[in-house]
Amino acid sequence: MTVITLTVFLAFAILLVLNVPVAIAMTLGPLLAILMDGRVPADIVAQRMVASLDSFTLLAIPLFILAGELMGSSSITQRLIDLATVLIGRLRGGLAHVTILASVFMSGISGSAMADAATLGKVMVPAMRKAGYGDEFSVAITASAATMGPIIPPSIIMIVYATMVSGVSIASLFLAGILPGLMIAAALMITSSIIAHRMGFARSPKRERGELWRAFKRAALPLLLPLVIFRGIAVGAFTATEAGAIASIFALVLALIYRDLTWARLYKAFSNAALSSAAILLVIAPASILSWILAIDQFPVSLVSAIQAISSSAVIMMLVVIVIVTLLGLALDGLAILIILVPVMAPVATALGVDQIQLALVVILCVMVGGITPPVGVLLYVAKTAGGVKHMVEGRLVWLLCGVLTLVPVIVAFWPPLTLWLPGVLK
């Protein structure tokens, strides 16, 4: 590791320890390294930051965030929850299963784990508390279900990933996330069933005849949107950015049809989408400087040589990635982890023969596990706050669900067809 690379990482780490915001720390670290090196003018930092955001693809981020905000501001979410309740609410621990299935439905619209955690937490955490499920289980299962938001397409974090690695198709990433996302849903449902039987959760009352058909009719239009997005991207009818625009317009039209979107809610949806988008883009911009410095300093090449000296196994490399991302998830936000690791790991994966789509899914899945891992556990915090839970939620159930979710990236690492089969078939 050369002096310039060491300076970047040390400065970044020290600034994070001092509680400096990630975006500022990522800007100051490379800037300090450039000033110390002296070979490159410092104004290259501003130039590359601006150039990195001049991208048509990145327009998809605010558009999908807006679609999620409009969905949460209207009755769209409630209609999906009602359908999930009728379908599987009769199972023991039914409200937990409803939360998981509703998250599957919502993941096909919002693409954001934070949005799903906030929306589901507002509705399902109080409902599970009233049914006697306990705050720890209610918050933990809601936050865990929200991890499917960026895995089942569309996905904001996949769009960010694709902009950082050349040659990675957003459409392929979207398609690759479907099977792992459904695997997460199945794993959470099995775990919820075991916990429900052990803790003696009651079954919900039997539903009236015809209720399924009424719930399906109410949710038919919201369910149509994920199918349109999936079909359009799969056949190449539109890009991810165009899919984001379609999702936003579709959500807005549905809210107007249902007549439950006031001017105040509409303003709040747009302002929240603007703030959330700015927060994400503010981290993406300095990431281009970090990637550029590491590239010109030949750090990925040195890392490849070091790893190959230990082992040339692709599986070993993937397991190392899982361990590193999981450990970083204990202290860092998911987007910061992507910014730090992806510019380094992508060239290493190529050198070892690992498919970039497979690597992307392993990294993103582990990042999502970090979203529910204490002490940071941002998804736990969002679900807890939205559900009105005052105390922290960091008990054994949380760690159990972290372990269950970690099994999915491990399976993906050992079984590449899980992520590569569907993009290959549809191509």
Legacy VTK file of the C-alpha trace (Angstrom):
# vtk DataFile Version 3.0
C-alpha trace
ASCII
DATASET POLYDATA
POINTS 427 float
0.000 0.000 0.000
1.549 3.322 -1.103
1.587 6.565 0.863
-1.264 8.152 -1.102
-3.595 5.179 -0.608
-2.641 4.901 3.051
-3.334 8.619 3.504
-6.795 8.276 1.960
-7.840 5.371 4.190
-6.313 6.775 7.373
-7.861 10.205 6.883
-11.227 8.664 6.104
-11.100 6.390 9.168
-10.023 9.196 11.518
-12.758 11.514 10.260
-15.389 8.795 10.749
-14.179 8.201 14.306
-14.535 11.951 14.893
-18.175 11.612 13.766
-17.671 13.626 10.575
-20.446 12.888 8.024
-19.503 10.201 5.516
-19.809 12.474 2.463
-17.449 15.075 3.968
-14.994 12.435 5.198
-14.875 10.872 1.729
-14.146 14.272 0.179
-11.521 15.446 2.647
-9.567 12.149 2.649
-8.791 12.099 -1.100
-8.287 15.885 -1.103
-5.637 15.601 1.613
-3.897 12.795 -0.293
-3.853 14.866 -3.509
-2.433 17.910 -1.696
0.293 15.794 -0.077
1.196 14.114 -3.369
1.391 17.407 -5.301
1.359 15.858 -8.769
-2.330 16.567 -9.470
-4.111 19.932 -9.073
-6.621 19.987 -6.202
-9.446 21.300 -8.393
-9.662 17.819 -9.954
-11.735 16.879 -6.873
-14.550 19.290 -7.728
-14.385 18.450 -11.446
-14.697 14.708 -10.946
-17.453 15.073 -8.331
-19.568 17.136 -10.717
-18.833 14.831 -13.656
-19.791 11.730 -11.642
-23.321 13.072 -11.114
-23.811 14.035 -14.766
-25.459 10.698 -15.499
-28.808 9.764 -17.022
-28.770 6.517 -15.032
-28.643 8.338 -11.681
-31.957 10.023 -12.488
-33.561 6.696 -11.587
-32.694 7.238 -7.906
-34.983 10.236 -7.190
-37.690 8.759 -9.412
-37.890 5.442 -7.534
-37.660 7.244 -4.181
-40.558 9.468 -5.253
-42.594 6.400 -6.241
-42.046 4.941 -2.767
-42.981 8.218 -1.067
-46.195 8.513 -3.107
-47.035 4.913 -2.274
-46.594 5.572 1.444
-48.593 8.814 1.301
-51.662 7.141 -0.195
-53.671 3.984 0.451
-51.526 1.885 -1.923
-49.531 0.379 0.949
-52.629 -0.431 2.977
-54.234 -2.200 0.019
-51.155 -4.425 -0.370
-51.120 -5.159 3.370
-54.828 -6.041 3.271
-54.233 -8.513 0.442
-51.312 -10.112 2.287
-53.482 -10.373 5.420
-56.220 -12.213 3.586
-53.758 -14.542 1.840
-51.665 -15.730 4.796
-53.002 -13.977 7.887
-54.544 -17.212 9.174
-51.146 -18.825 9.766
-49.818 -18.908 13.320
-47.908 -15.678 13.778
-49.886 -14.432 10.806
-49.044 -10.747 11.224
-45.341 -11.534 10.859
-46.063 -13.418 7.624
-48.236 -10.512 6.459
-45.344 -8.124 7.074
-42.999 -10.293 5.013
-45.397 -10.779 2.102
-46.373 -7.093 2.089
-42.676 -6.238 1.876
-42.354 -8.515 -1.171
-45.197 -6.588 -2.827
-43.764 -3.187 -1.865
-40.218 -4.100 -2.920
-41.404 -4.223 -6.502
-42.301 -0.528 -6.323
-40.069 1.428 -3.953
-36.597 -0.112 -4.281
-35.654 1.257 -0.867
-35.242 -0.623 2.413
-35.614 2.591 4.425
-38.931 3.439 2.786
-40.302 -0.067 3.332
-39.137 -0.142 6.972
-40.801 3.208 7.683
-44.058 2.387 5.903
-44.435 -1.132 7.293
-43.253 -0.066 10.741
-45.972 2.553 10.963
-48.713 -0.032 10.304
-47.455 -3.472 11.295
-45.425 -2.820 14.472
-48.448 -1.372 16.376
-50.643 -4.185 15.003
-48.214 -6.872 16.193
-47.824 -5.150 19.561
-51.609 -5.163 19.991
-51.683 -8.885 19.136
-49.111 -9.607 21.859
-46.084 -10.329 19.666
-43.717 -8.142 21.699
-41.778 -5.095 20.529
-38.493 -6.898 19.927
-39.989 -9.462 17.560
-42.258 -6.904 15.853
-39.456 -4.442 15.107
-36.925 -7.144 14.192
-39.195 -8.922 11.706
-40.315 -5.612 10.147
-36.723 -4.426 9.692
-35.653 -7.847 8.360
-38.505 -7.910 5.840
-37.510 -4.434 4.644
-34.131 -5.792 3.521
-35.919 -7.219 0.470
-36.585 -3.665 -0.771
-33.210 -3.303 -2.533
-32.972 -6.994 -3.509
-36.252 -7.552 -5.366
-36.263 -5.129 -8.330
-36.308 -2.233 -8.709
-33.391 -1.340 -6.438
-31.781 2.006 -5.712
-28.605 0.458 -4.299
-28.199 -1.680 -7.439
-28.360 1.478 -9.543
-25.626 3.002 -7.380
-23.541 -0.177 -7.703
-23.876 -0.258 -11.484
-22.656 3.340 -11.768
-19.497 2.400 -9.838
-18.490 -0.653 -11.910
-18.198 -0.320 -15.674
-19.817 -3.032 -17.737
-22.371 -4.067 -15.090
-25.911 -3.928 -16.449
-28.631 -2.540 -14.189
-31.169 -4.798 -15.897
-29.028 -7.867 -15.134
-28.647 -6.801 -11.509
-32.392 -6.330 -11.204
-33.113 -9.763 -12.627
-30.390 -11.391 -10.522
-32.004 -10.115 -7.329
-35.366 -11.819 -7.786
-34.493 -15.348 -6.631
-32.332 -14.257 -3.639
-35.098 -11.848 -2.635
-37.700 -14.606 -2.657
-35.255 -16.825 -0.756
-35.063 -14.147 1.966
-38.867 -14.109 2.161
-39.011 -17.900 2.492
-36.261 -17.964 5.149
-37.988 -15.262 7.197
-41.362 -17.016 6.970
-39.907 -20.339 8.113
-38.126 -18.632 11.009
-41.269 -16.685 11.935
-43.322 -19.898 11.965
-40.855 -21.598 14.323
-40.803 -18.594 16.658
-44.602 -18.268 16.536
-45.105 -21.893 17.575
-42.514 -21.642 20.341
-43.977 -18.428 21.738
-47.588 -19.528 21.282
-48.798 -16.694 19.068
-52.521 -16.911 18.334
-54.044 -17.353 14.896
-56.062 -14.557 13.317
-59.848 -14.971 13.018
-61.155 -16.856 10.009
-61.919 -14.640 7.029
-65.352 -14.295 5.430
-66.070 -15.821 2.052
-65.385 -13.447 -0.809
-62.928 -11.373 1.208
-59.981 -12.609 -0.853
-61.600 -11.481 -4.083
-62.434 -8.051 -2.622
-58.867 -7.605 -1.322
-57.428 -8.678 -4.665
-59.601 -6.202 -6.573
-58.456 -3.395 -4.270
-54.792 -4.302 -4.751
-54.912 -5.278 -8.425
-53.638 -1.973 -9.806
-50.741 -1.593 -7.308
-49.708 -5.201 -8.082
-49.636 -4.358 -11.776
-46.743 -1.908 -11.387
-44.031 -4.441 -10.376
-45.093 -6.664 -13.261
-44.809 -3.768 -15.720
-41.348 -2.827 -14.404
-40.118 -6.423 -14.465
-41.482 -7.122 -17.922
-40.196 -3.869 -19.398
-36.660 -4.269 -18.059
-36.525 -7.987 -18.888
-37.340 -7.455 -22.563
-35.386 -4.196 -22.836
-38.469 -2.060 -23.458
-37.129 0.708 -21.208
-34.120 1.597 -19.097
-33.951 1.753 -15.309
-34.402 5.535 -15.426
-37.475 5.223 -17.630
-38.782 2.534 -15.262
-38.392 5.001 -12.396
-40.386 7.609 -14.285
-43.117 5.060 -15.053
-43.211 3.991 -11.396
-43.562 7.600 -10.179
-46.290 8.458 -12.677
-48.120 5.188 -11.996
-48.027 5.758 -8.216
-49.234 9.349 -8.635
-52.095 8.323 -10.936
-53.165 5.565 -8.516
-53.137 8.010 -5.595
-55.326 10.391 -7.589
-57.687 7.573 -8.583
-58.042 6.513 -4.941
-58.571 10.189 -3.939
-56.545 9.956 -0.748
-53.588 12.201 -1.654
-53.960 15.735 -0.309
-51.835 18.696 -1.383
-50.012 18.561 1.964
-49.162 14.863 1.488
-48.086 15.489 -2.093
-45.741 18.282 -1.008
-44.302 16.099 1.757
-43.739 13.205 -0.681
-41.816 15.408 -3.118
-39.767 17.129 -0.390
-38.876 13.794 1.266
-37.852 12.371 -2.110
-35.655 15.408 -2.781
-33.935 15.193 0.616
-33.373 11.427 0.381
-32.008 11.705 -3.159
-29.641 14.512 -2.157
-28.301 12.440 0.738
-27.511 9.515 -1.594
-25.993 11.619 -4.381
-23.885 13.526 -1.860
-22.147 10.231 -1.058
-21.874 9.071 -4.683
-20.038 12.233 -5.807
-16.894 11.841 -3.637
-16.889 8.117 -4.384
-15.633 8.930 -7.882
-12.561 10.612 -6.375
-11.855 7.619 -4.148
-12.156 5.194 -7.080
-9.934 7.362 -9.261
-7.168 7.664 -6.651
-7.150 3.925 -5.974
-6.980 3.235 -9.722
-4.083 5.587 -10.501
-2.233 4.351 -7.431
-2.533 0.723 -8.672
-4.019 -0.372 -5.351
-6.426 -2.978 -6.862
-3.511 -4.568 -8.747
-1.474 -4.831 -5.554
-4.446 -6.306 -3.719
-5.004 -8.914 -6.453
-1.386 -10.025 -6.163
-1.652 -10.244 -2.364
-4.854 -12.327 -2.484
-3.544 -14.637 -5.214
-0.455 -15.265 -3.099
-2.762 -16.637 -0.387
-5.384 -18.407 -2.503
-6.683 -18.255 -6.072
-10.058 -19.746 -5.133
-13.055 -17.646 -6.142
-15.156 -19.137 -3.323
-12.539 -18.202 -0.710
-12.511 -14.665 -2.077
-16.326 -14.455 -1.834
-16.275 -15.708 1.753
-13.668 -13.076 2.600
-15.974 -10.434 1.090
-18.883 -11.688 3.205
-16.818 -11.488 6.388
-15.455 -8.015 5.598
-18.831 -6.518 4.630
-20.522 -8.101 7.643
-17.916 -6.680 10.024
-18.096 -3.232 8.406
-21.890 -3.395 8.751
-21.452 -3.305 12.538
-20.246 0.282 12.333
-20.937 1.796 8.895
-23.938 2.661 6.752
-24.521 0.418 3.727
-23.835 3.089 1.118
-20.510 3.950 2.750
-19.538 0.272 2.651
-20.255 0.135 -1.083
-18.206 3.252 -1.714
-15.216 1.853 0.187
-15.224 -1.750 -1.049
-16.589 -1.856 -4.584
-13.732 0.055 -6.315
-11.302 -2.328 -4.615
-13.153 -5.644 -4.841
-14.474 -5.400 -8.408
-11.023 -5.669 -10.094
-10.022 -8.437 -7.687
-13.158 -10.421 -8.568
-12.438 -10.064 -12.283
-8.878 -11.294 -11.805
-10.101 -14.359 -9.889
-12.835 -15.181 -12.411
-15.805 -14.172 -10.251
-18.792 -12.853 -12.206
-19.476 -9.198 -11.375
-23.217 -9.855 -11.025
-22.587 -12.566 -8.456
-20.176 -10.309 -6.533
-22.688 -7.455 -6.593
-25.461 -9.598 -5.120
-23.199 -10.981 -2.388
-22.076 -7.472 -1.394
-25.595 -5.981 -1.501
-27.090 -8.880 0.457
-24.432 -8.483 3.168
-24.988 -4.724 3.222
-28.665 -5.370 3.875
-27.793 -7.664 6.782
-25.798 -4.749 8.170
-29.006 -2.716 8.109
-30.392 -4.788 10.986
-27.106 -5.475 12.811
-26.653 -3.595 16.106
-25.306 -1.158 17.116
-25.856 0.854 13.893
-28.818 -1.162 12.514
-30.417 1.747 10.691
-33.413 -0.334 9.571
-34.076 -1.348 13.182
-34.022 2.305 14.157
-36.395 3.326 11.347
-38.888 0.516 12.082
-38.689 1.214 15.828
-39.304 4.940 15.396
-42.122 4.478 12.871
-43.823 1.938 15.149
-43.631 4.152 18.219
-41.254 1.873 20.163
-39.276 3.931 22.693
-36.537 1.524 23.785
-33.677 0.038 21.751
-34.198 -3.373 20.156
-30.985 -5.455 20.239
-31.962 -8.815 21.750
-31.361 -12.423 20.735
-34.145 -12.397 18.131
-32.364 -9.650 16.211
-29.136 -11.655 16.068
-31.071 -14.791 15.106
-32.603 -13.003 12.119
-29.175 -11.589 11.196
-27.874 -15.163 11.081
-30.800 -16.315 8.949
-30.290 -13.488 6.437
-26.529 -14.140 6.272
-27.234 -17.646 4.960
-28.518 -16.177 1.679
-25.266 -14.468 0.543
-23.340 -17.580 1.619
-25.555 -19.717 -0.646
-25.124 -17.188 -3.469
-21.339 -17.373 -3.027
-21.313 -21.173 -3.321
-24.035 -21.470 -5.978
-23.601 -18.850 -8.765
-26.646 -20.008 -10.824
-28.909 -18.565 -8.125
-28.051 -15.089 -9.409
-26.821 -15.787 -12.946
-29.511 -18.141 -14.248
-32.408 -15.697 -14.647
-30.411 -12.888 -16.356
-28.914 -15.509 -18.675
-32.281 -17.002 -19.595
-33.933 -13.643 -20.289
-30.988 -12.430 -22.333
LINES 1 428
427 0 1 2 3 4 5 6 7 8 9 10 11 12 13 14 15 16 17 18 19 20 21 22 23 24 25 26 27 28 29 30 31 32 33 34 35 36 37 38 39 40 41 42 43 44 45 46 47 48 49 50 51 52 53 54 55 56 57 58 59 60 61 62 63 64 65 66 67 68 69 70 71 72 73 74 75 76 77 78 79 80 81 82 83 84 85 86 87 88 89 90 91 92 93 94 95 96 97 98 99 100 101 102 103 104 105 106 107 108 109 110 111 112 113 114 115 116 117 118 119 120 121 122 123 124 125 126 127 128 129 130 131 132 133 134 135 136 137 138 139 140 141 142 143 144 145 146 147 148 149 150 151 152 153 154 155 156 157 158 159 160 161 162 163 164 165 166 167 168 169 170 171 172 173 174 175 176 177 178 179 180 181 182 183 184 185 186 187 188 189 190 191 192 193 194 195 196 197 198 199 200 201 202 203 204 205 206 207 208 209 210 211 212 213 214 215 216 217 218 219 220 221 222 223 224 225 226 227 228 229 230 231 232 233 234 235 236 237 238 239 240 241 242 243 244 245 246 247 248 249 250 251 252 253 254 255 256 257 258 259 260 261 262 263 264 265 266 267 268 269 270 271 272 273 274 275 276 277 278 279 280 281 282 283 284 285 286 287 288 289 290 291 292 293 294 295 296 297 298 299 300 301 302 303 304 305 306 307 308 309 310 311 312 313 314 315 316 317 318 319 320 321 322 323 324 325 326 327 328 329 330 331 332 333 334 335 336 337 338 339 340 341 342 343 344 345 346 347 348 349 350 351 352 353 354 355 356 357 358 359 360 361 362 363 364 365 366 367 368 369 370 371 372 373 374 375 376 377 378 379 380 381 382 383 384 385 386 387 388 389 390 391 392 393 394 395 396 397 398 399 400 401 402 403 404 405 406 407 408 409 410 411 412 413 414 415 416 417 418 419 420 421 422 423 424 425 426
